[in-house]
């Protein structure tokens, strides 16, 4: 059976290690949305690596960066070089769709300029050029990978994009072509056969249609986009929703269960909550049952996976948001008043208090937690 892995909060849920765990029973790992704004941290043996563009598979998988993914060629080549030290045959197993949108220095410059102009209303993007690349593509002036097969055509498109953007650097086309040459032979849509694992990025609450707009990402994060974004079909699949035992978010936007002061700092230190892509400290808060239920319903989740359960070990009490004063509406989340209760903390994951915590989540979200993660590597997951 095929699988789709998505995050059920605001990203950073630990999807990478879950993908790596499930990859053992799949032939293909496919990225279908997002771009280098993602940061999936996985361990290949004893080597830690943050996957921004490469799917989080192993030496047993074929990897496909499909058409819904935004590609930064420099980032991609850097990752290939790094992981080649672990898997020398990585390029032979990697395919990149020629339909992928290309992030250029123009979009990165636009990203910073737009955020600066917004001032206090800035979203807090990663600065990787994601939003402007999507916008330029919608305006039919963006660059796709297939444009790089024709140098003259590419230079015409880059000149037009630079003129529209008031960007003066004329060396962009040459830089793109230089990076493209390194992966040119891997830019093709492969014939995908065998079980597929679709690797989602960010989280459901960052989806541009179903999340906390305008504080969202620029490409869909919901599992139903996996097929449109990849160009692939699946006759039978299951959806895995990943969430933390608490909640985090990076950047601006509503966060009803956010913890401030020393308690928030303590949770951040406990969980090493700093962005894998930006290095920014993450905002931390208690787990949010209504939010999890909403995200699970939108995603039609079959199985839940809880990560970072061990981070809360030893706390005297743990906060949980059990309800809001009205029905959850993502774009109006900032106006909702949460009801937060405190349950007894647990010493370790064998404690009865932790079992009660799991039962409470399953009761409110109305789905079963199949896996519990308690560390950074794929081995540190147990099945319930």
C-alpha positions as CSV (number, residue, x, y, z in Angstrom):
1,X,0.0,0.0,0.0
2,X,1.2,3.5,-0.8
3,X,1.6,6.1,2.0
4,X,1.4,9.8,2.5
5,X,3.2,11.5,5.4
6,X,2.0,15.0,6.5
7,X,2.6,17.2,9.5
8,X,-0.5,18.0,11.6
9,X,0.7,21.2,13.2
10,X,2.8,24.2,11.9
11,X,5.7,22.0,10.6
12,X,8.8,20.8,12.4
13,X,6.9,17.7,13.6
14,X,9.6,15.2,12.8
15,X,8.3,14.0,9.5
16,X,11.7,13.1,8.2
17,X,12.5,10.3,10.6
18,X,9.0,8.9,10.2
19,X,9.5,8.9,6.4
20,X,12.8,7.1,6.9
21,X,11.1,4.6,9.2
22,X,8.3,3.8,6.7
23,X,10.7,3.9,3.7
24,X,11.8,0.4,4.5
25,X,8.5,-0.9,3.1
26,X,8.4,1.4,0.1
27,X,10.3,1.5,-3.2
28,X,9.9,5.2,-4.0
29,X,10.1,8.3,-1.9
30,X,8.4,11.3,-3.6
31,X,8.5,15.0,-2.7
32,X,5.3,16.6,-4.1
33,X,5.3,20.2,-2.7
34,X,7.3,22.8,-0.8
35,X,11.0,23.5,-1.5
36,X,14.2,24.2,0.3
37,X,12.2,25.9,3.1
38,X,11.6,22.4,4.4
39,X,14.2,20.9,6.8
40,X,13.7,17.2,7.5
41,X,16.4,16.0,9.9
42,X,17.3,12.4,9.6
43,X,20.2,10.1,10.6
44,X,21.9,8.0,8.1
45,X,23.8,5.6,10.4
46,X,25.6,8.0,12.8
47,X,25.6,10.9,10.3
48,X,23.0,13.6,10.8
49,X,21.7,15.3,7.7
50,X,19.0,18.0,7.1
51,X,17.1,17.2,3.9
52,X,15.9,20.4,2.3
53,X,15.1,19.0,-1.1
54,X,16.2,15.3,-1.3
55,X,13.5,12.9,-0.1
56,X,14.3,11.3,3.3
57,X,15.0,7.8,2.0
58,X,17.8,5.3,2.4
59,X,20.1,3.4,0.0
60,X,17.1,1.1,-0.7
61,X,14.9,3.7,-2.3
62,X,14.4,5.5,-5.5
63,X,13.9,9.2,-5.0
64,X,11.7,11.5,-7.0
65,X,11.5,15.3,-6.7
66,X,8.2,15.8,-8.5
67,X,6.7,18.7,-10.3
68,X,5.0,20.3,-7.3
69,X,8.3,20.9,-5.7
70,X,10.3,24.2,-6.0
71,X,14.0,23.6,-6.7
72,X,17.0,25.6,-5.7
73,X,19.7,24.1,-7.9
74,X,22.6,25.2,-5.6
75,X,20.9,23.7,-2.5
76,X,20.1,20.5,-4.4
77,X,23.6,20.0,-5.7
78,X,25.0,20.7,-2.2
79,X,22.8,18.0,-0.7
80,X,23.7,15.5,-3.4
81,X,27.4,16.1,-2.8
82,X,26.9,15.7,1.0
83,X,24.8,12.5,0.9
84,X,27.0,11.0,-1.8
85,X,29.6,10.5,1.0
86,X,27.1,8.1,2.5
87,X,25.3,6.7,-0.6
88,X,27.7,6.9,-3.6
89,X,25.0,5.8,-6.0
90,X,22.5,8.5,-4.9
91,X,22.4,10.2,-8.3
92,X,21.6,6.9,-10.1
93,X,18.5,6.6,-7.9
94,X,17.4,10.2,-8.1
95,X,15.0,11.8,-10.5
96,X,13.9,15.4,-10.8
97,X,10.8,16.4,-12.8
98,X,11.5,18.9,-15.6
99,X,8.3,20.7,-14.6
100,X,9.7,21.8,-11.2
101,X,9.8,25.5,-10.7
102,X,13.2,26.9,-10.2
103,X,14.1,29.4,-7.5
104,X,16.5,32.0,-8.7
105,X,18.5,34.8,-6.9
106,X,15.7,37.1,-8.1
107,X,13.0,35.4,-6.0
108,X,15.3,35.3,-3.0
109,X,15.9,39.0,-3.3
110,X,12.1,39.6,-3.8
111,X,11.4,37.5,-0.7
112,X,13.5,39.7,1.5
113,X,12.3,42.9,0.0
114,X,8.6,42.0,0.4
115,X,9.1,41.0,4.1
116,X,10.9,44.2,4.8
117,X,8.1,46.2,3.2
118,X,5.5,44.5,5.3
119,X,7.2,45.5,8.5
120,X,5.3,44.5,11.5
121,X,2.9,42.5,9.3
122,X,5.6,40.3,7.9
123,X,4.9,36.6,7.8
124,X,8.3,35.5,8.9
125,X,9.3,33.5,5.8
126,X,12.5,31.4,5.6
127,X,13.8,33.8,3.0
128,X,14.3,31.0,0.5
129,X,12.3,32.6,-2.3
130,X,9.3,30.3,-2.1
131,X,6.5,32.8,-2.2
132,X,7.9,34.9,-5.1
133,X,8.7,31.8,-7.1
134,X,5.1,30.7,-6.9
135,X,3.9,34.2,-7.7
136,X,6.2,34.6,-10.7
137,X,5.1,31.2,-11.9
138,X,1.4,32.2,-11.7
139,X,2.3,35.4,-13.7
140,X,3.8,33.1,-16.4
141,X,7.3,34.6,-16.0
142,X,8.8,32.0,-13.7
143,X,11.6,29.6,-14.6
144,X,10.9,25.8,-14.9
145,X,13.7,23.2,-15.2
146,X,12.7,22.4,-18.8
147,X,13.7,26.0,-19.6
148,X,17.3,25.2,-18.9
149,X,17.6,22.7,-21.7
150,X,17.7,25.7,-24.2
151,X,20.3,28.3,-23.2
152,X,18.9,31.1,-25.5
153,X,15.4,30.6,-24.3
154,X,16.5,30.6,-20.7
155,X,18.4,33.9,-21.0
156,X,15.3,35.5,-22.6
157,X,13.2,34.4,-19.7
158,X,15.7,35.4,-17.1
159,X,16.0,38.9,-18.7
160,X,12.3,39.3,-18.7
161,X,12.0,38.2,-15.0
162,X,14.8,40.5,-14.1
163,X,13.2,43.4,-15.9
164,X,9.8,42.9,-14.3
165,X,11.5,42.6,-10.9
166,X,13.8,45.5,-11.3
167,X,16.8,43.2,-10.6
168,X,20.0,44.3,-12.2
169,X,22.3,41.3,-12.0
170,X,22.9,39.9,-15.5
171,X,24.8,36.8,-14.6
172,X,21.9,34.7,-13.3
173,X,21.4,32.6,-16.4
174,X,25.0,31.5,-16.5
175,X,24.9,30.6,-12.8
176,X,21.7,28.5,-13.3
177,X,23.2,26.7,-16.3
178,X,26.3,25.9,-14.4
179,X,24.3,24.3,-11.5
180,X,21.9,22.6,-14.0
181,X,24.8,20.9,-15.8
182,X,25.6,18.9,-12.7
183,X,22.1,17.2,-12.6
184,X,21.0,17.6,-16.2
185,X,21.0,13.8,-16.8
186,X,18.7,13.3,-13.8
187,X,16.0,15.7,-14.9
188,X,13.3,13.5,-16.3
189,X,9.9,12.1,-15.1
190,X,10.6,8.4,-14.3
191,X,8.3,5.4,-14.7
192,X,7.3,4.8,-11.1
193,X,6.5,1.3,-10.2
194,X,6.2,-0.3,-6.8
195,X,5.0,1.1,-3.5
196,X,5.3,4.9,-3.1
197,X,5.8,7.0,0.0
198,X,4.8,10.6,-0.6
199,X,6.8,13.0,1.7
200,X,4.9,16.1,2.7
201,X,6.5,19.3,4.0
202,X,5.6,22.0,6.5
203,X,2.2,21.3,8.3
204,X,-1.5,21.4,7.7
205,X,-1.9,24.6,9.6
206,X,0.5,26.2,7.0
207,X,-1.6,25.2,4.0
208,X,-2.5,28.3,1.9
209,X,-6.2,27.2,1.7
210,X,-6.7,25.3,5.0
211,X,-4.2,27.0,7.3
212,X,-3.9,30.2,9.3
213,X,-3.8,32.5,6.3
214,X,-2.0,34.8,5.7
215,X,0.6,33.2,8.0
216,X,1.0,30.2,5.8
217,X,3.4,28.7,3.2
218,X,2.9,29.1,-0.5
219,X,2.3,25.5,-1.7
220,X,-0.3,23.1,-0.5
221,X,0.5,20.8,2.4
222,X,-2.6,18.6,2.5
223,X,-2.3,14.9,1.4
224,X,-4.8,15.2,-1.5
225,X,-2.2,17.4,-3.3
226,X,0.2,14.5,-3.4
227,X,-1.2,13.2,-6.6
228,X,-1.7,16.5,-8.4
229,X,1.7,17.7,-7.2
230,X,3.5,14.6,-8.3
231,X,1.6,13.6,-11.4
232,X,1.3,10.1,-10.0
233,X,-1.7,8.0,-9.1
234,X,-2.4,5.6,-6.3
235,X,-5.1,2.9,-6.2
236,X,-4.8,2.4,-2.5
237,X,-3.0,4.5,0.1
238,X,-3.0,5.4,3.8
239,X,-2.3,8.8,5.4
240,X,0.1,9.2,8.3
241,X,-0.3,12.3,10.4
242,X,2.7,13.4,12.4
243,X,2.6,15.7,15.5
244,X,4.6,16.6,18.5
245,X,3.6,15.9,22.1
246,X,3.5,19.7,22.4
247,X,3.2,22.4,19.7
248,X,5.7,24.7,18.0
249,X,5.7,27.3,15.2
250,X,8.2,29.5,13.5
251,X,7.5,33.0,12.4
252,X,4.4,35.1,12.9
253,X,0.8,34.1,13.2
254,X,-1.7,33.0,15.8
255,X,-0.7,30.4,18.4
256,X,-3.3,30.1,21.1
257,X,-1.4,27.6,23.3
258,X,1.9,29.4,23.2
259,X,3.9,29.4,26.4
260,X,5.8,32.6,27.4
261,X,8.6,33.4,29.8
262,X,10.7,30.8,31.6
263,X,8.3,27.9,31.0
264,X,8.5,28.5,27.2
265,X,12.2,28.9,27.3
266,X,12.5,25.6,29.3
267,X,10.4,23.7,26.7
268,X,12.5,25.2,23.9
269,X,15.7,24.0,25.5
270,X,14.3,20.6,26.3
271,X,13.3,20.0,22.7
272,X,16.2,21.8,21.1
273,X,13.5,23.8,19.2
274,X,15.5,25.8,16.7
275,X,14.6,25.8,13.0
276,X,16.5,23.2,10.9
277,X,16.3,25.6,7.9
278,X,16.7,29.0,9.5
279,X,18.1,28.3,12.9
280,X,15.5,30.6,14.4
281,X,14.1,29.7,17.9
282,X,10.7,28.1,17.6
283,X,7.7,29.4,19.6
284,X,6.6,26.6,21.9
285,X,3.2,25.8,23.4
286,X,1.1,23.0,24.8
287,X,-0.6,20.4,22.6
288,X,-3.9,21.6,21.0
289,X,-6.6,18.9,20.8
290,X,-9.1,20.9,18.6
291,X,-6.3,21.9,16.3
292,X,-5.1,18.3,15.9
293,X,-8.7,17.1,15.3
294,X,-9.2,19.8,12.6
295,X,-5.9,18.9,10.9
296,X,-6.6,15.2,11.0
297,X,-10.1,15.7,9.6
298,X,-8.9,17.9,6.7
299,X,-6.2,15.3,6.0
300,X,-8.4,12.3,6.4
301,X,-5.6,10.8,8.5
302,X,-5.6,7.0,9.0
303,X,-2.7,6.7,11.5
304,X,-1.2,9.1,14.0
305,X,2.5,9.3,14.9
306,X,3.5,11.3,18.0
307,X,7.1,12.6,18.2
308,X,9.3,14.1,20.9
309,X,7.3,12.4,23.7
310,X,10.4,12.1,25.8
311,X,10.9,15.9,25.9
312,X,8.1,16.2,28.4
313,X,9.5,13.5,30.7
314,X,9.9,14.8,34.3
315,X,7.5,17.7,34.1
316,X,5.2,18.0,37.1
317,X,2.3,18.9,35.0
318,X,1.6,19.1,31.2
319,X,-0.9,21.5,29.6
320,X,-3.5,20.5,27.0
321,X,-5.9,22.6,25.2
322,X,-9.2,20.7,25.3
323,X,-11.5,23.2,23.6
324,X,-12.1,26.7,22.3
325,X,-15.0,29.1,23.0
326,X,-16.3,28.5,19.5
327,X,-15.7,26.3,16.5
328,X,-12.1,26.4,15.2
329,X,-11.7,28.6,12.1
330,X,-8.0,28.7,11.0
331,X,-8.0,32.3,9.6
332,X,-9.7,33.5,12.8
333,X,-7.6,31.4,15.2
334,X,-6.1,34.4,16.9
335,X,-9.5,35.5,18.2
336,X,-10.4,32.1,19.8
337,X,-10.1,31.6,23.5
338,X,-8.6,28.2,24.4
339,X,-9.5,26.2,27.5
340,X,-6.3,24.8,28.8
341,X,-6.2,22.1,31.5
342,X,-3.2,20.5,33.2
343,X,-2.7,16.8,33.5
344,X,-0.2,15.1,35.8
345,X,3.2,14.7,34.2
346,X,5.1,11.5,33.8
347,X,8.5,10.2,34.8
348,X,9.1,8.2,31.6
349,X,7.2,6.7,28.7
350,X,6.4,3.6,30.7
351,X,4.4,5.6,33.3
352,X,0.7,5.2,33.6
353,X,0.4,9.0,33.3
354,X,1.9,8.9,29.8
355,X,-0.6,6.2,28.9
356,X,-3.4,8.5,30.1
357,X,-2.0,11.3,28.0
358,X,-2.1,9.2,24.9
359,X,-5.6,8.0,25.7
360,X,-6.8,11.6,26.0
361,X,-5.3,12.5,22.6
362,X,-6.9,9.5,20.9
363,X,-10.3,10.3,22.6
364,X,-10.3,14.0,21.4
365,X,-8.8,13.4,17.9
366,X,-10.8,10.2,17.4
367,X,-7.9,8.4,15.9
368,X,-5.3,5.9,17.1
369,X,-1.7,6.7,17.7
370,X,0.2,3.9,16.0
371,X,3.8,5.0,16.6
372,X,5.4,7.0,19.4
373,X,8.9,8.5,18.8
374,X,11.2,9.3,21.7
375,X,14.5,10.3,20.0
376,X,16.1,11.7,16.8
377,X,16.8,8.4,15.0
378,X,14.4,6.1,13.2
379,X,15.2,3.3,15.7
380,X,13.8,5.4,18.5
381,X,10.2,4.7,17.6
382,X,7.9,2.1,19.2
383,X,4.7,0.7,17.8
384,X,1.6,0.5,19.9
